[in-house]
Amino acid sequence: LRLWGIAPMVLVWSRGEGRHAAQYDQARAFKLEKAYQAFRREDGDPVVELPGDSAEGSATIVVDLRMMHEKPMSRDTIGADVGAGVGTRQGGSSSSSCSGSPRSSPQVVQRYSSLSPRGDSGVGSAEGGPTTDEGFDIEWGHGQEAINGSTLAPFPGGTTELLEESFLRYQEGHGPKGILIEAPDGVEYLVNFETMKQTRMQTRRVRPVYRHAVGHGWRGGKPPGSPQRRA
């Protein structure tokens, strides 16, 4: 997919992992890329609606760019429990539901760029984040006022490690749905894993947070507990 109107690069958007992975068709890929650019450049909506798959009986597919995964469901249900939607928590069920759909688990979504030396040029990775042996990092980031054309920025490595550890405990049913973090300037933020949003405690300003796997030439989602390997 060559999107000259958006960026001079060849892009591929796919869903699923391994032999189950499949590319999105050109129309869906174009819509995803347009929404992705709006999300990172203009504080755009991270939730994207795509036409559903008739073979799966879904009228609408919803892709959440904060977690980079897709699920056939209604738009009304995705915002309520984004983080819990990546899998069933032990001791309880996910509050993101897909009634009547033959596929209830989210599909991993990945964005590949042929011209990116590492990850993609969309956000930029923070140094010091958790790195797997298979060659990709888990990157946590947050919304911000536009800096150098981007309204997203990665957290520092130490904060990313804290967020990832807390998020995995939450997913396993052993931790709270959010944690309080402190920025280098001393400002405190409450990060909510259910809604994937952070609140600045002093002003109550709410911005999105994201969790992406970032590898060589790609950026995407990795559900907790999935095999960690280079895409």
C-alpha positions, -999 to 999 in steps of 0.1 A, spaced: 0 0 0 16 32 -12 1 62 6 16 92 -11 -11 116 2 -1 107 38 36 98 38 61 88 11 65 52 22 52 17 15 31 4 44 14 -28 53 -12 -33 80 -19 -68 91 -39 -87 118 -32 -119 136 2 -136 143 23 -163 126 5 -184 100 -28 -168 110 -16 -133 100 -33 -116 71 -30 -83 54 -58 -58 55 -72 -49 21 -62 -16 6 -94 3 17 -91 -8 53 -53 -2 54 -58 33 40 -84 41 67 -61 26 94 -31 46 83 -51 79 81 -65 73 116 -30 64 129 -15 96 115 -43 116 130 -39 99 164 -2 107 166 -2 141 149 -35 157 158 -47 140 190 -72 121 169 -96 93 179 -76 61 186 -107 40 179 -112 31 143 -143 14 128 -139 -8 97 -164 -27 77 -168 -62 92 -161 -96 78 -192 -113 64 -176 -147 68 -173 -141 106 -207 -126 109 -195 -92 122 -210 -60 108 -183 -38 123 -146 -43 132 -131 -20 158 -94 -13 159 -79 4 190 -46 21 182 -37 24 218 -33 -14 222 -30 -22 184 -56 -49 183 -89 -55 166 -122 -69 177 -156 -73 160 -178 -53 184 -198 -22 188 -181 12 194 -201 17 226 -183 -12 244 -147 -7 235 -140 25 255 -152 11 288 -125 -15 293 -98 -13 267 -70 -29 288 -90 -57 301 -102 -65 265 -69 -81 255 -78 -112 274 -98 -127 302 -85 -118 336 -80 -147 360 -108 -148 385 -132 -128 363 -142 -121 328 -133 -92 305 -159 -64 305 -153 -60 267 -179 -82 252 -188 -93 217 -222 -108 220 -231 -131 191 -196 -129 174 -179 -162 166 -145 -146 175 -144 -131 210 -107 -126 215 -89 -96 200 -66 -99 170 -32 -84 171 -28 -56 147 6 -46 132 19 -18 111 49 -24 89 70 3 72 95 -5 45 115 27 51 118 26 89 152 17 103 136 6 135 100 5 147 84 33 127 88 70 125 54 76 140 63 79 177 99 70 184 110 45 210 122 54 245 156 41 254 157 17 283 123 1 279 118 -37 285 135 -55 257 129 -92 248 154 -116 234 135 -118 202 143 -83 191 114 -60 201 106 -36 229 74 -30 248 68 7 246 44 27 268 36 62 258 12 91 264 -6 120 248 9 155 249 8 189 234 22 186 198 60 186 198 78 182 165 45 173 149 36 145 173 10 144 200 24 111 214 56 105 233 71 74 249 75 72 287 111 70 301 124 35 304 119 33 342 83 44 339 77 19 311 91 -9 332 68 1 361 37 4 338 44 -30 321 49 -48 354 18 -33 369 -3 -39 337 7 -76 336 -3 -80 372 -36 -63 365 -42 -87 335 -35 -117 357 -60 -104 383 -34 -97 409 -31 -59 407 -52 -27 406 -67 -13 374 -44 17 376 -13 32 392 1 66 401 32 77 384 54 107 388 70 126 358 106 139 359 92 173 368 74 160 398 39 161 382 17 131 392 -5 112 368 -30 84 374 -28 58 346 -60 37 342 -54 3 325 -91 -2 318 -96 29 298 -59 34 287 -60 70 298 -39 91 321 -52 119 343 -30 147 355 -38 149 392 -34 186 396 -55 197 366 -76 166 360 -66 168 323 -71 134 306 -50 121 277 -46 87 261 -18 62 269 -7 34 246 11 1 248 29 -11 217 54 -37 207 81 -21 186 105 -41 164 126 -36 133 103 -19 108 71 -26 126 49 -15 155 19 -34 168 1 -51 196 11 -81 218 -14 -95 242 0 -104 276 11 -140 277 16 -143 239 48 -158 226 75 -130 225 91 -133 191 104 -111 163 76 -105 137 
